[in-house]
Amino acid sequence: MKVNDALNKVTDSIHGIMGLGLTLAVAFLVVDLLFPGTTNIVNNVAMLVKSFTGHGLVGLITLIVFMTIFMRDKS
């Protein structure tokens, strides 16, 4: 039981950190859309998507798998 409690605490902490990161990313995205070039997050997101899709079908499948895992944790 103690190991499960420890793993649950670590998982909860990681979810909190990821939630904060995603919230900040959305906030920076809005700031960059209102004031272009301020945070450069639009270019960074575009490069991330391009790096996935640049590898053809394998990259697209990898992107879908990551999104599926991410959405599963949200529900």
PQR file of N, CA, C, O and H, with PARSE charges and radii, in Angstrom:
ATOM      1  N   MET A   1       0.817  -1.202   0.000 -0.4000 1.5000
ATOM      2  CA  MET A   1       0.000   0.000   0.000 -0.0000 2.0000
ATOM      3  C   MET A   1       0.858   1.263   0.000  0.5500 1.7000
ATOM      4  O   MET A   1       0.502   2.238  -0.662 -0.5500 1.4000
ATOM      5  N   LYS A   2       1.955   1.273   0.708 -0.4000 1.5000
ATOM      6  CA  LYS A   2       2.769   2.477   0.791 -0.0000 2.0000
ATOM      7  C   LYS A   2       3.407   2.821  -0.551  0.5500 1.7000
ATOM      8  O   LYS A   2       3.584   3.995  -0.876 -0.5500 1.4000
ATOM      9  H   LYS A   2       2.245   0.481   1.246  0.4000 1.0000
ATOM     10  N   VAL A   3       3.752   1.791  -1.332 -0.4000 1.5000
ATOM     11  CA  VAL A   3       4.325   2.047  -2.642 -0.0000 2.0000
ATOM     12  C   VAL A   3       3.270   2.681  -3.543  0.5500 1.7000
ATOM     13  O   VAL A   3       3.569   3.615  -4.288 -0.5500 1.4000
ATOM     14  H   VAL A   3       3.607   0.837  -1.067  0.4000 1.0000
ATOM     15  N   ASN A   4       2.047   2.181  -3.479 -0.4000 1.5000
ATOM     16  CA  ASN A   4       0.964   2.764  -4.282 -0.0000 2.0000
ATOM     17  C   ASN A   4       0.706   4.210  -3.886  0.5500 1.7000
ATOM     18  O   ASN A   4       0.469   5.056  -4.749 -0.5500 1.4000
ATOM     19  H   ASN A   4       1.805   1.423  -2.874  0.4000 1.0000
ATOM     20  N   ASP A   5       0.748   4.501  -2.593 -0.4000 1.5000
ATOM     21  CA  ASP A   5       0.554   5.878  -2.132 -0.0000 2.0000
ATOM     22  C   ASP A   5       1.653   6.794  -2.663  0.5500 1.7000
ATOM     23  O   ASP A   5       1.384   7.916  -3.093 -0.5500 1.4000
ATOM     24  H   ASP A   5       0.939   3.813  -1.892  0.4000 1.0000
ATOM     25  N   ALA A   6       2.885   6.310  -2.630 -0.4000 1.5000
ATOM     26  CA  ALA A   6       4.006   7.105  -3.127 -0.0000 2.0000
ATOM     27  C   ALA A   6       3.872   7.343  -4.629  0.5500 1.7000
ATOM     28  O   ALA A   6       4.101   8.455  -5.107 -0.5500 1.4000
ATOM     29  H   ALA A   6       3.104   5.399  -2.281  0.4000 1.0000
ATOM     30  N   LEU A   7       3.503   6.306  -5.369 -0.4000 1.5000
ATOM     31  CA  LEU A   7       3.332   6.461  -6.813 -0.0000 2.0000
ATOM     32  C   LEU A   7       2.182   7.404  -7.138  0.5500 1.7000
ATOM     33  O   LEU A   7       2.265   8.180  -8.091 -0.5500 1.4000
ATOM     34  H   LEU A   7       3.317   5.403  -4.981  0.4000 1.0000
ATOM     35  N   ASN A   8       1.117   7.344  -6.357 -0.4000 1.5000
ATOM     36  CA  ASN A   8      -0.006   8.258  -6.565 -0.0000 2.0000
ATOM     37  C   ASN A   8       0.404   9.705  -6.315  0.5500 1.7000
ATOM     38  O   ASN A   8      -0.011  10.605  -7.044 -0.5500 1.4000
ATOM     39  H   ASN A   8       1.050   6.714  -5.583  0.4000 1.0000
ATOM     40  N   LYS A   9       1.217   9.929  -5.286 -0.4000 1.5000
ATOM     41  CA  LYS A   9       1.687  11.288  -5.006 -0.0000 2.0000
ATOM     42  C   LYS A   9       2.570  11.813  -6.128  0.5500 1.7000
ATOM     43  O   LYS A   9       2.459  12.971  -6.529 -0.5500 1.4000
ATOM     44  H   LYS A   9       1.554   9.197  -4.693  0.4000 1.0000
ATOM     45  N   VAL A  10       3.456  10.944  -6.634 -0.4000 1.5000
ATOM     46  CA  VAL A  10       4.335  11.347  -7.740 -0.0000 2.0000
ATOM     47  C   VAL A  10       3.501  11.645  -8.985  0.5500 1.7000
ATOM     48  O   VAL A  10       3.726  12.643  -9.669 -0.5500 1.4000
ATOM     49  H   VAL A  10       3.547  10.003  -6.308  0.4000 1.0000
ATOM     50  N   THR A  11       2.543  10.773  -9.269 -0.4000 1.5000
ATOM     51  CA  THR A  11       1.675  10.973 -10.431 -0.0000 2.0000
ATOM     52  C   THR A  11       0.880  12.260 -10.308  0.5500 1.7000
ATOM     53  O   THR A  11       0.763  13.012 -11.276 -0.5500 1.4000
ATOM     54  H   THR A  11       2.360   9.962  -8.713  0.4000 1.0000
ATOM     55  N   ASP A  12       0.336  12.520  -9.137 -0.4000 1.5000
ATOM     56  CA  ASP A  12      -0.410  13.758  -8.920 -0.0000 2.0000
ATOM     57  C   ASP A  12       0.483  14.983  -9.097  0.5500 1.7000
ATOM     58  O   ASP A  12       0.057  15.991  -9.660 -0.5500 1.4000
ATOM     59  H   ASP A  12       0.431  11.909  -8.351  0.4000 1.0000
ATOM     60  N   SER A  13       1.713  14.893  -8.620 -0.4000 1.5000
ATOM     61  CA  SER A  13       2.652  16.011  -8.775 -0.0000 2.0000
ATOM     62  C   SER A  13       2.972  16.258 -10.240  0.5500 1.7000
ATOM     63  O   SER A  13       3.010  17.403 -10.692 -0.5500 1.4000
ATOM     64  H   SER A  13       2.059  14.074  -8.163  0.4000 1.0000
ATOM     65  N   ILE A  14       3.202  15.179 -10.980 -0.4000 1.5000
ATOM     66  CA  ILE A  14       3.517  15.316 -12.403 -0.0000 2.0000
ATOM     67  C   ILE A  14       2.329  15.906 -13.159  0.5500 1.7000
ATOM     68  O   ILE A  14       2.509  16.756 -14.031 -0.5500 1.4000
ATOM     69  H   ILE A  14       3.170  14.250 -10.613  0.4000 1.0000
ATOM     70  N   HIS A  15       1.117  15.460 -12.830 -0.4000 1.5000
ATOM     71  CA  HIS A  15      -0.076  16.010 -13.471 -0.0000 2.0000
ATOM     72  C   HIS A  15      -0.218  17.502 -13.161  0.5500 1.7000
ATOM     73  O   HIS A  15      -0.612  18.282 -14.028 -0.5500 1.4000
ATOM     74  H   HIS A  15       0.970  14.770 -12.121  0.4000 1.0000
ATOM     75  N   GLY A  16       0.099  17.892 -11.946 -0.4000 1.5000
ATOM     76  CA  GLY A  16       0.034  19.309 -11.584 -0.0000 2.0000
ATOM     77  C   GLY A  16       1.031  20.142 -12.361  0.5500 1.7000
ATOM     78  O   GLY A  16       0.703  21.228 -12.839 -0.5500 1.4000
ATOM     79  H   GLY A  16       0.419  17.259 -11.242  0.4000 1.0000
ATOM     80  N   ILE A  17       2.249  19.637 -12.489 -0.4000 1.5000
ATOM     81  CA  ILE A  17       3.289  20.349 -13.223 -0.0000 2.0000
ATOM     82  C   ILE A  17       2.925  20.443 -14.697  0.5500 1.7000
ATOM     83  O   ILE A  17       3.106  21.492 -15.315 -0.5500 1.4000
ATOM     84  H   ILE A  17       2.516  18.755 -12.101  0.4000 1.0000
ATOM     85  N   MET A  18       2.408  19.345 -15.268 -0.4000 1.5000
ATOM     86  CA  MET A  18       2.005  19.369 -16.676 -0.0000 2.0000
ATOM     87  C   MET A  18       0.830  20.316 -16.893  0.5500 1.7000
ATOM     88  O   MET A  18       0.777  21.019 -17.902 -0.5500 1.4000
ATOM     89  H   MET A  18       2.261  18.493 -14.766  0.4000 1.0000
ATOM     90  N   GLY A  19      -0.102  20.336 -15.959 -0.4000 1.5000
ATOM     91  CA  GLY A  19      -1.230  21.257 -16.065 -0.0000 2.0000
ATOM     92  C   GLY A  19      -0.766  22.704 -16.035  0.5500 1.7000
ATOM     93  O   GLY A  19      -1.254  23.534 -16.802 -0.5500 1.4000
ATOM     94  H   GLY A  19      -0.059  19.765 -15.139  0.4000 1.0000
ATOM     95  N   LEU A  20       0.172  23.006 -15.152 -0.4000 1.5000
ATOM     96  CA  LEU A  20       0.732  24.356 -15.090 -0.0000 2.0000
ATOM     97  C   LEU A  20       1.445  24.707 -16.388  0.5500 1.7000
ATOM     98  O   LEU A  20       1.291  25.811 -16.910 -0.5500 1.4000
ATOM     99  H   LEU A  20       0.568  22.332 -14.529  0.4000 1.0000
ATOM    100  N   GLY A  21       2.222  23.764 -16.904 -0.4000 1.5000
ATOM    101  CA  GLY A  21       2.936  24.002 -18.158 -0.0000 2.0000
ATOM    102  C   GLY A  21       1.996  24.263 -19.316  0.5500 1.7000
ATOM    103  O   GLY A  21       2.235  25.160 -20.125 -0.5500 1.4000
ATOM    104  H   GLY A  21       2.347  22.868 -16.479  0.4000 1.0000
ATOM    105  N   LEU A  22       0.926  23.482 -19.402 -0.4000 1.5000
ATOM    106  CA  LEU A  22      -0.038  23.678 -20.481 -0.0000 2.0000
ATOM    107  C   LEU A  22      -0.781  24.999 -20.337  0.5500 1.7000
ATOM    108  O   LEU A  22      -1.064  25.669 -21.330 -0.5500 1.4000
ATOM    109  H   LEU A  22       0.732  22.753 -18.745  0.4000 1.0000
ATOM    110  N   THR A  23      -1.096  25.372 -19.107 -0.4000 1.5000
ATOM    111  CA  THR A  23      -1.755  26.651 -18.876 -0.0000 2.0000
ATOM    112  C   THR A  23      -0.852  27.805 -19.287  0.5500 1.7000
ATOM    113  O   THR A  23      -1.307  28.761 -19.915 -0.5500 1.4000
ATOM    114  H   THR A  23      -0.867  24.828 -18.300  0.4000 1.0000
ATOM    115  N   LEU A  24       0.418  27.717 -18.937 -0.4000 1.5000
ATOM    116  CA  LEU A  24       1.369  28.759 -19.328 -0.0000 2.0000
ATOM    117  C   LEU A  24       1.552  28.797 -20.841  0.5500 1.7000
ATOM    118  O   LEU A  24       1.665  29.874 -21.427 -0.5500 1.4000
ATOM    119  H   LEU A  24       0.787  26.940 -18.428  0.4000 1.0000
ATOM    120  N   ALA A  25       1.582  27.624 -21.477 -0.4000 1.5000
ATOM    121  CA  ALA A  25       1.736  27.575 -22.931 -0.0000 2.0000
ATOM    122  C   ALA A  25       0.564  28.257 -23.625  0.5500 1.7000
ATOM    123  O   ALA A  25       0.756  28.992 -24.595 -0.5500 1.4000
ATOM    124  H   ALA A  25       1.490  26.749 -21.001  0.4000 1.0000
ATOM    125  N   VAL A  26      -0.644  28.017 -23.133 -0.4000 1.5000
ATOM    126  CA  VAL A  26      -1.822  28.667 -23.721 -0.0000 2.0000
ATOM    127  C   VAL A  26      -1.771  30.174 -23.482  0.5500 1.7000
ATOM    128  O   VAL A  26      -2.094  30.960 -24.371 -0.5500 1.4000
ATOM    129  H   VAL A  26      -0.799  27.421 -22.346  0.4000 1.0000
ATOM    130  N   ALA A  27      -1.365  30.570 -22.281 -0.4000 1.5000
ATOM    131  CA  ALA A  27      -1.263  32.007 -21.984 -0.0000 2.0000
ATOM    132  C   ALA A  27      -0.222  32.663 -22.888  0.5500 1.7000
ATOM    133  O   ALA A  27      -0.462  33.749 -23.416 -0.5500 1.4000
ATOM    134  H   ALA A  27      -1.102  29.931 -21.559  0.4000 1.0000
ATOM    135  N   PHE A  28       0.928  32.020 -23.074 -0.4000 1.5000
ATOM    136  CA  PHE A  28       1.970  32.561 -23.954 -0.0000 2.0000
ATOM    137  C   PHE A  28       1.496  32.585 -25.399  0.5500 1.7000
ATOM    138  O   PHE A  28       1.853  33.491 -26.152 -0.5500 1.4000
ATOM    139  H   PHE A  28       1.124  31.138 -22.645  0.4000 1.0000
ATOM    140  N   LEU A  29       0.699  31.604 -25.792 -0.4000 1.5000
ATOM    141  CA  LEU A  29       0.164  31.580 -27.144 -0.0000 2.0000
ATOM    142  C   LEU A  29      -0.755  32.775 -27.385  0.5500 1.7000
ATOM    143  O   LEU A  29      -0.694  33.408 -28.439 -0.5500 1.4000
ATOM    144  H   LEU A  29       0.409  30.868 -25.180  0.4000 1.0000
ATOM    145  N   VAL A  30      -1.602  33.078 -26.410 -0.4000 1.5000
ATOM    146  CA  VAL A  30      -2.496  34.233 -26.535 -0.0000 2.0000
ATOM    147  C   VAL A  30      -1.685  35.524 -26.581  0.5500 1.7000
ATOM    148  O   VAL A  30      -1.969  36.407 -27.390 -0.5500 1.4000
ATOM    149  H   VAL A  30      -1.652  32.563 -25.555  0.4000 1.0000
ATOM    150  N   VAL A  31      -0.685  35.638 -25.722 -0.4000 1.5000
ATOM    151  CA  VAL A  31       0.167  36.837 -25.719 -0.0000 2.0000
ATOM    152  C   VAL A  31       0.876  36.987 -27.058  0.5500 1.7000
ATOM    153  O   VAL A  31       0.971  38.090 -27.594 -0.5500 1.4000
ATOM    154  H   VAL A  31      -0.455  34.920 -25.065  0.4000 1.0000
ATOM    155  N   ASP A  32       1.375  35.874 -27.598 -0.4000 1.5000
ATOM    156  CA  ASP A  32       2.098  35.935 -28.870 -0.0000 2.0000
ATOM    157  C   ASP A  32       1.165  36.251 -30.032  0.5500 1.7000
ATOM    158  O   ASP A  32       1.583  36.869 -31.011 -0.5500 1.4000
ATOM    159  H   ASP A  32       1.298  34.977 -27.161  0.4000 1.0000
ATOM    160  N   LEU A  33      -0.091  35.835 -29.931 -0.4000 1.5000
ATOM    161  CA  LEU A  33      -1.045  36.181 -30.985 -0.0000 2.0000
ATOM    162  C   LEU A  33      -1.436  37.661 -30.909  0.5500 1.7000
ATOM    163  O   LEU A  33      -1.630  38.302 -31.941 -0.5500 1.4000
ATOM    164  H   LEU A  33      -0.430  35.333 -29.136  0.4000 1.0000
ATOM    165  N   LEU A  34      -1.551  38.201 -29.698 -0.4000 1.5000
ATOM    166  CA  LEU A  34      -1.895  39.609 -29.543 -0.0000 2.0000
ATOM    167  C   LEU A  34      -0.720  40.532 -29.846  0.5500 1.7000
ATOM    168  O   LEU A  34      -0.888  41.602 -30.431 -0.5500 1.4000
ATOM    169  H   LEU A  34      -1.393  37.680 -28.860  0.4000 1.0000
ATOM    170  N   PHE A  35       0.470  40.101 -29.440 -0.4000 1.5000
ATOM    171  CA  PHE A  35       1.694  40.878 -29.653 -0.0000 2.0000
ATOM    172  C   PHE A  35       2.716  39.981 -30.340  0.5500 1.7000
ATOM    173  O   PHE A  35       3.549  39.370 -29.671 -0.5500 1.4000
ATOM    174  H   PHE A  35       0.606  39.231 -28.965  0.4000 1.0000
ATOM    175  N   PRO A  36       2.665  39.895 -31.665 -0.5600 1.5000
ATOM    176  CA  PRO A  36       3.515  38.947 -32.408  0.2800 2.0000
ATOM    177  C   PRO A  36       4.997  39.086 -32.088  0.5500 1.7000
ATOM    178  O   PRO A  36       5.531  40.189 -31.978 -0.5500 1.4000
ATOM    179  N   GLY A  37       5.645  37.932 -31.941 -0.4000 1.5000
ATOM    180  CA  GLY A  37       7.082  37.896 -31.692 -0.0000 2.0000
ATOM    181  C   GLY A  37       7.485  38.071 -30.250  0.5500 1.7000
ATOM    182  O   GLY A  37       8.679  38.073 -29.947 -0.5500 1.4000
ATOM    183  H   GLY A  37       5.210  37.035 -32.030  0.4000 1.0000
ATOM    184  N   THR A  38       6.526  38.220 -29.342 -0.4000 1.5000
ATOM    185  CA  THR A  38       6.864  38.441 -27.935 -0.0000 2.0000
ATOM    186  C   THR A  38       7.453  37.191 -27.292  0.5500 1.7000
ATOM    187  O   THR A  38       8.501  37.253 -26.650 -0.5500 1.4000
ATOM    188  H   THR A  38       5.556  38.219 -29.588  0.4000 1.0000
ATOM    189  N   THR A  39       6.775  36.053 -27.466 -0.4000 1.5000
ATOM    190  CA  THR A  39       7.230  34.827 -26.808 -0.0000 2.0000
ATOM    191  C   THR A  39       7.747  33.780 -27.785  0.5500 1.7000
ATOM    192  O   THR A  39       8.400  32.822 -27.370 -0.5500 1.4000
ATOM    193  H   THR A  39       5.924  36.003 -27.987  0.4000 1.0000
ATOM    194  N   ASN A  40       7.467  33.946 -29.079 -0.4000 1.5000
ATOM    195  CA  ASN A  40       7.883  33.008 -30.124 -0.0000 2.0000
ATOM    196  C   ASN A  40       7.297  31.606 -29.972  0.5500 1.7000
ATOM    197  O   ASN A  40       7.795  30.665 -30.591 -0.5500 1.4000
ATOM    198  H   ASN A  40       6.936  34.724 -29.416  0.4000 1.0000
ATOM    199  N   ILE A  41       6.258  31.449 -29.165 -0.4000 1.5000
ATOM    200  CA  ILE A  41       5.699  30.116 -28.949 -0.0000 2.0000
ATOM    201  C   ILE A  41       4.985  29.612 -30.200  0.5500 1.7000
ATOM    202  O   ILE A  41       4.936  28.404 -30.430 -0.5500 1.4000
ATOM    203  H   ILE A  41       5.855  32.213 -28.662  0.4000 1.0000
ATOM    204  N   VAL A  42       4.438  30.498 -31.003 -0.4000 1.5000
ATOM    205  CA  VAL A  42       3.761  30.072 -32.232 -0.0000 2.0000
ATOM    206  C   VAL A  42       4.768  29.379 -33.151  0.5500 1.7000
ATOM    207  O   VAL A  42       4.473  28.326 -33.715 -0.5500 1.4000
ATOM    208  H   VAL A  42       4.478  31.480 -30.817  0.4000 1.0000
ATOM    209  N   ASN A  43       5.940  29.962 -33.298 -0.4000 1.5000
ATOM    210  CA  ASN A  43       6.981  29.338 -34.121 -0.0000 2.0000
ATOM    211  C   ASN A  43       7.444  28.014 -33.523  0.5500 1.7000
ATOM    212  O   ASN A  43       7.696  27.057 -34.254 -0.5500 1.4000
ATOM    213  H   ASN A  43       6.180  30.817 -32.840  0.4000 1.0000
ATOM    214  N   ASN A  44       7.557  27.955 -32.205 -0.4000 1.5000
ATOM    215  CA  ASN A  44       8.002  26.720 -31.554 -0.0000 2.0000
ATOM    216  C   ASN A  44       6.986  25.593 -31.735  0.5500 1.7000
ATOM    217  O   ASN A  44       7.366  24.451 -31.993 -0.5500 1.4000
ATOM    218  H   ASN A  44       7.353  28.733 -31.610  0.4000 1.0000
ATOM    219  N   VAL A  45       5.706  25.909 -31.600 -0.4000 1.5000
ATOM    220  CA  VAL A  45       4.664  24.894 -31.797 -0.0000 2.0000
ATOM    221  C   VAL A  45       4.656  24.454 -33.258  0.5500 1.7000
ATOM    222  O   VAL A  45       4.514  23.266 -33.549 -0.5500 1.4000
ATOM    223  H   VAL A  45       5.398  26.837 -31.390  0.4000 1.0000
ATOM    224  N   ALA A  46       4.806  25.396 -34.167 -0.4000 1.5000
ATOM    225  CA  ALA A  46       4.841  25.055 -35.592 -0.0000 2.0000
ATOM    226  C   ALA A  46       6.021  24.133 -35.904  0.5500 1.7000
ATOM    227  O   ALA A  46       5.883  23.179 -36.670 -0.5500 1.4000
ATOM    228  H   ALA A  46       4.921  26.361 -33.931  0.4000 1.0000
ATOM    229  N   MET A  47       7.160  24.414 -35.320 -0.4000 1.5000
ATOM    230  CA  MET A  47       8.333  23.553 -35.534 -0.0000 2.0000
ATOM    231  C   MET A  47       8.131  22.171 -34.932  0.5500 1.7000
ATOM    232  O   MET A  47       8.585  21.180 -35.504 -0.5500 1.4000
ATOM    233  H   MET A  47       7.272  25.189 -34.698  0.4000 1.0000
ATOM    234  N   LEU A  48       7.459  22.086 -33.788 -0.4000 1.5000
ATOM    235  CA  LEU A  48       7.185  20.796 -33.172 -0.0000 2.0000
ATOM    236  C   LEU A  48       6.278  19.952 -34.057  0.5500 1.7000
ATOM    237  O   LEU A  48       6.550  18.774 -34.288 -0.5500 1.4000
ATOM    238  H   LEU A  48       7.090  22.891 -33.324  0.4000 1.0000
ATOM    239  N   VAL A  49       5.217  20.546 -34.544 -0.4000 1.5000
ATOM    240  CA  VAL A  49       4.298  19.823 -35.432 -0.0000 2.0000
ATOM    241  C   VAL A  49       5.016  19.441 -36.719  0.5500 1.7000
ATOM    242  O   VAL A  49       4.831  18.337 -37.231 -0.5500 1.4000
ATOM    243  H   VAL A  49       4.996  21.503 -34.356  0.4000 1.0000
ATOM    244  N   LYS A  50       5.824  20.337 -37.237 -0.4000 1.5000
ATOM    245  CA  LYS A  50       6.571  20.057 -38.467 -0.0000 2.0000
ATOM    246  C   LYS A  50       7.552  18.911 -38.258  0.5500 1.7000
ATOM    247  O   LYS A  50       7.763  18.107 -39.167 -0.5500 1.4000
ATOM    248  H   LYS A  50       5.974  21.234 -36.821  0.4000 1.0000
ATOM    249  N   SER A  51       8.158  18.823 -37.069 -0.4000 1.5000
ATOM    250  CA  SER A  51       9.096  17.731 -36.810 -0.0000 2.0000
ATOM    251  C   SER A  51       8.381  16.386 -36.769  0.5500 1.7000
ATOM    252  O   SER A  51       8.947  15.374 -37.181 -0.5500 1.4000
ATOM    253  H   SER A  51       7.987  19.476 -36.331  0.4000 1.0000
ATOM    254  N   PHE A  52       7.140  16.364 -36.275 -0.4000 1.5000
ATOM    255  CA  PHE A  52       6.370  15.124 -36.279 -0.0000 2.0000
ATOM    256  C   PHE A  52       5.940  14.761 -37.696  0.5500 1.7000
ATOM    257  O   PHE A  52       6.133  13.629 -38.138 -0.5500 1.4000
ATOM    258  H   PHE A  52       6.681  17.187 -35.940  0.4000 1.0000
ATOM    259  N   THR A  53       5.360  15.717 -38.400 -0.4000 1.5000
ATOM    260  CA  THR A  53       4.804  15.424 -39.711 -0.0000 2.0000
ATOM    261  C   THR A  53       5.877  15.330 -40.791  0.5500 1.7000
ATOM    262  O   THR A  53       5.610  14.818 -41.878 -0.5500 1.4000
ATOM    263  H   THR A  53       5.203  16.637 -38.041  0.4000 1.0000
ATOM    264  N   GLY A  54       7.074  15.813 -40.513 -0.4000 1.5000
ATOM    265  CA  GLY A  54       8.160  15.741 -41.476 -0.0000 2.0000
ATOM    266  C   GLY A  54       8.680  14.331 -41.692  0.5500 1.7000
ATOM    267  O   GLY A  54       9.393  14.076 -42.662 -0.5500 1.4000
ATOM    268  H   GLY A  54       7.291  16.229 -39.630  0.4000 1.0000
ATOM    269  N   HIS A  55       8.336  13.424 -40.810 -0.4000 1.5000
ATOM    270  CA  HIS A  55       8.783  12.033 -40.918 -0.0000 2.0000
ATOM    271  C   HIS A  55       7.726  11.146 -41.543  0.5500 1.7000
ATOM    272  O   HIS A  55       7.771   9.924 -41.401 -0.5500 1.4000
ATOM    273  H   HIS A  55       7.757  13.631 -40.022  0.4000 1.0000
ATOM    274  N   GLY A  56       6.787  11.747 -42.223 -0.4000 1.5000
ATOM    275  CA  GLY A  56       5.780  10.982 -42.953 -0.0000 2.0000
ATOM    276  C   GLY A  56       4.792  10.284 -42.046  0.5500 1.7000
ATOM    277  O   GLY A  56       4.362  10.826 -41.028 -0.5500 1.4000
ATOM    278  H   GLY A  56       6.751  12.739 -42.338  0.4000 1.0000
ATOM    279  N   LEU A  57       4.443   9.080 -42.431 -0.4000 1.5000
ATOM    280  CA  LEU A  57       3.422   8.315 -41.727 -0.0000 2.0000
ATOM    281  C   LEU A  57       3.856   7.964 -40.303  0.5500 1.7000
ATOM    282  O   LEU A  57       3.035   7.966 -39.385 -0.5500 1.4000
ATOM    283  H   LEU A  57       4.792   8.639 -43.258  0.4000 1.0000
ATOM    284  N   VAL A  58       5.134   7.665 -40.118 -0.4000 1.5000
ATOM    285  CA  VAL A  58       5.625   7.314 -38.777 -0.0000 2.0000
ATOM    286  C   VAL A  58       5.464   8.499 -37.823  0.5500 1.7000
ATOM    287  O   VAL A  58       5.028   8.324 -36.685 -0.5500 1.4000
ATOM    288  H   VAL A  58       5.801   7.664 -40.863  0.4000 1.0000
ATOM    289  N   GLY A  59       5.809   9.684 -38.274 -0.4000 1.5000
ATOM    290  CA  GLY A  59       5.655  10.871 -37.438 -0.0000 2.0000
ATOM    291  C   GLY A  59       4.207  11.167 -37.129  0.5500 1.7000
ATOM    292  O   GLY A  59       3.872  11.557 -36.011 -0.5500 1.4000
ATOM    293  H   GLY A  59       6.164   9.826 -39.198  0.4000 1.0000
ATOM    294  N   LEU A  60       3.342  10.982 -38.119 -0.4000 1.5000
ATOM    295  CA  LEU A  60       1.916  11.214 -37.908 -0.0000 2.0000
ATOM    296  C   LEU A  60       1.345  10.226 -36.898  0.5500 1.7000
ATOM    297  O   LEU A  60       0.561  10.605 -36.027 -0.5500 1.4000
ATOM    298  H   LEU A  60       3.615  10.665 -39.028  0.4000 1.0000
ATOM    299  N   ILE A  61       1.737   8.965 -37.014 -0.4000 1.5000
ATOM    300  CA  ILE A  61       1.275   7.953 -36.054 -0.0000 2.0000
ATOM    301  C   ILE A  61       1.792   8.273 -34.658  0.5500 1.7000
ATOM    302  O   ILE A  61       1.060   8.127 -33.679 -0.5500 1.4000
ATOM    303  H   ILE A  61       2.374   8.657 -37.721  0.4000 1.0000
ATOM    304  N   THR A  62       3.039   8.705 -34.556 -0.4000 1.5000
ATOM    305  CA  THR A  62       3.605   9.076 -33.257 -0.0000 2.0000
ATOM    306  C   THR A  62       2.846  10.244 -32.648  0.5500 1.7000
ATOM    307  O   THR A  62       2.557  10.241 -31.451 -0.5500 1.4000
ATOM    308  H   THR A  62       3.634   8.823 -35.351  0.4000 1.0000
ATOM    309  N   LEU A  63       2.524  11.236 -33.456 -0.4000 1.5000
ATOM    310  CA  LEU A  63       1.749  12.377 -32.972 -0.0000 2.0000
ATOM    311  C   LEU A  63       0.375  11.933 -32.482  0.5500 1.7000
ATOM    312  O   LEU A  63      -0.087  12.396 -31.438 -0.5500 1.4000
ATOM    313  H   LEU A  63       2.758  11.239 -34.428  0.4000 1.0000
ATOM    314  N   ILE A  64      -0.278  11.050 -33.214 -0.4000 1.5000
ATOM    315  CA  ILE A  64      -1.592  10.542 -32.807 -0.0000 2.0000
ATOM    316  C   ILE A  64      -1.493   9.764 -31.505  0.5500 1.7000
ATOM    317  O   ILE A  64      -2.357   9.896 -30.638 -0.5500 1.4000
ATOM    318  H   ILE A  64       0.097  10.674 -34.062  0.4000 1.0000
ATOM    319  N   VAL A  65      -0.447   8.950 -31.358 -0.4000 1.5000
ATOM    320  CA  VAL A  65      -0.262   8.187 -30.116 -0.0000 2.0000
ATOM    321  C   VAL A  65      -0.067   9.127 -28.930  0.5500 1.7000
ATOM    322  O   VAL A  65      -0.673   8.927 -27.877 -0.5500 1.4000
ATOM    323  H   VAL A  65       0.255   8.843 -32.062  0.4000 1.0000
ATOM    324  N   PHE A  66       0.780  10.157 -29.091 -0.4000 1.5000
ATOM    325  CA  PHE A  66       0.989  11.118 -28.005 -0.0000 2.0000
ATOM    326  C   PHE A  66      -0.301  11.843 -27.641  0.5500 1.7000
ATOM    327  O   PHE A  66      -0.600  12.034 -26.462 -0.5500 1.4000
ATOM    328  H   PHE A  66       1.272  10.319 -29.947  0.4000 1.0000
ATOM    329  N   MET A  67      -1.055  12.241 -28.641 -0.4000 1.5000
ATOM    330  CA  MET A  67      -2.314  12.939 -28.380 -0.0000 2.0000
ATOM    331  C   MET A  67      -3.319  12.021 -27.697  0.5500 1.7000
ATOM    332  O   MET A  67      -4.062  12.461 -26.819 -0.5500 1.4000
ATOM    333  H   MET A  67      -0.813  12.086 -29.599  0.4000 1.0000
ATOM    334  N   THR A  68      -3.350  10.744 -28.092 -0.4000 1.5000
ATOM    335  CA  THR A  68      -4.248   9.782 -27.455 -0.0000 2.0000
ATOM    336  C   THR A  68      -3.890   9.595 -25.994  0.5500 1.7000
ATOM    337  O   THR A  68      -4.768   9.577 -25.131 -0.5500 1.4000
ATOM    338  H   THR A  68      -2.747  10.387 -28.805  0.4000 1.0000
ATOM    339  N   ILE A  69      -2.605   9.456 -25.716 -0.4000 1.5000
ATOM    340  CA  ILE A  69      -2.164   9.303 -24.321 -0.0000 2.0000
ATOM    341  C   ILE A  69      -2.511  10.552 -23.520  0.5500 1.7000
ATOM    342  O   ILE A  69      -2.992  10.456 -22.392 -0.5500 1.4000
ATOM    343  H   ILE A  69      -1.892   9.471 -26.417  0.4000 1.0000
ATOM    344  N   PHE A  70      -2.268  11.716 -24.100 -0.4000 1.5000
ATOM    345  CA  PHE A  70      -2.567  12.964 -23.408 -0.0000 2.0000
ATOM    346  C   PHE A  70      -4.054  13.110 -23.129  0.5500 1.7000
ATOM    347  O   PHE A  70      -4.444  13.493 -22.026 -0.5500 1.4000
ATOM    348  H   PHE A  70      -1.877  11.794 -25.017  0.4000 1.0000
ATOM    349  N   MET A  71      -4.879  12.812 -24.107 -0.4000 1.5000
ATOM    350  CA  MET A  71      -6.342  12.948 -23.934 -0.0000 2.0000
ATOM    351  C   MET A  71      -6.883  11.904 -22.964  0.5500 1.7000
ATOM    352  O   MET A  71      -7.853  12.176 -22.256 -0.5500 1.4000
ATOM    353  H   MET A  71      -4.562  12.501 -25.004  0.4000 1.0000
ATOM    354  N   ARG A  72      -6.292  10.738 -22.914 -0.4000 1.5000
ATOM    355  CA  ARG A  72      -6.721   9.698 -21.987 -0.0000 2.0000
ATOM    356  C   ARG A  72      -6.508  10.166 -20.537  0.5500 1.7000
ATOM    357  O   ARG A  72      -7.343   9.909 -19.671 -0.5500 1.4000
ATOM    358  H   ARG A  72      -5.504  10.517 -23.489  0.4000 1.0000
ATOM    359  N   ASP A  73      -5.410  10.840 -20.287 -0.4000 1.5000
ATOM    360  CA  ASP A  73      -5.121  11.323 -18.933 -0.0000 2.0000
ATOM    361  C   ASP A  73      -6.063  12.448 -18.520  0.5500 1.7000
ATOM    362  O   ASP A  73      -6.306  12.637 -17.328 -0.5500 1.4000
ATOM    363  H   ASP A  73      -4.731  11.049 -20.991  0.4000 1.0000
ATOM    364  N   LYS A  74      -6.592  13.189 -19.472 -0.4000 1.5000
ATOM    365  CA  LYS A  74      -7.471  14.301 -19.181 -0.0000 2.0000
ATOM    366  C   LYS A  74      -8.886  13.858 -18.773  0.5500 1.7000
ATOM    367  O   LYS A  74      -9.581  14.571 -18.049 -0.5500 1.4000
ATOM    368  H   LYS A  74      -6.394  13.035 -20.440  0.4000 1.0000
ATOM    369  N   SER A  75      -9.300  12.686 -19.242 -0.4000 1.5000
ATOM    370  CA  SER A  75     -10.673  12.251 -18.948 -0.0000 2.0000
ATOM    371  C   SER A  75     -10.785  11.468 -17.675  0.5500 1.7000
ATOM    372  O   SER A  75     -11.879  11.041 -17.307 -0.5500 1.4000
ATOM    373  H   SER A  75      -8.736  12.106 -19.830  0.4000 1.0000
TER
END
